[in-house]
Amino acid sequence: MTEIRTPRLLLRNWHDDDLAPMADINADPRVMRWIDDGSVRDLDQTAEDIERWEEEWDEEGFGLFAIELLASGELIGFTGLSVPEFLPEVMPAVAISWRIGSQFWGQGYASEAAHATLEFALQDRGLDRVISINRVGDNASENVSRKLGMVPERETAHPEYGYPLCVHAIDLTAYQA
């Protein structure tokens, strides 16, 4: 798996000792408010998530990176690429996503990690287009999408939970401009 360094972050594969800090992030209602039905996730569910994320690297050649602070070695969340099969109307597609612990919000980490991931997607993995799918009202994620140069492409509803979603997109031509 690829490792990516940014000025403040290391995007890397998952380690065994990432489980507890990622479970803490997933147990925070402020973090999970905008994800799926808003439910927090426990240690076992987080372990299943990480296992699935690692499998996606093997199956797709991309997946979710653990984000580590270079200064402290602390896990602060994830960023990466996935196939958004839950939303068939956008397929085929690859989506960029991120989840950062609330104590790290407002410091530009999500944008920094997502920029590096977008570059990885378009330049290293040769993708022509990347989308982001944000719940309407999640202004912080909306801002990250816009900072990536993504533009709103469509609004839709989550097929399972019914709440409104905004799909942003950027293609390789727009990224290189």
Protein Blocks (a to p, Z undefined) as FASTA:
>chain_A
ZZdddfkbccddddfklmmmmmmmmmpmklmmmgojlpacdfklmmmmmmmmmmmmmmno
pacdddddfklopafbdcdddddfklmmlpccddddddddfklgonlmmmmmmmmmmmmm
mmmnopabdcddddehilmlmmmmmmnopacfbdcddfklopacddddddfklmmZZ
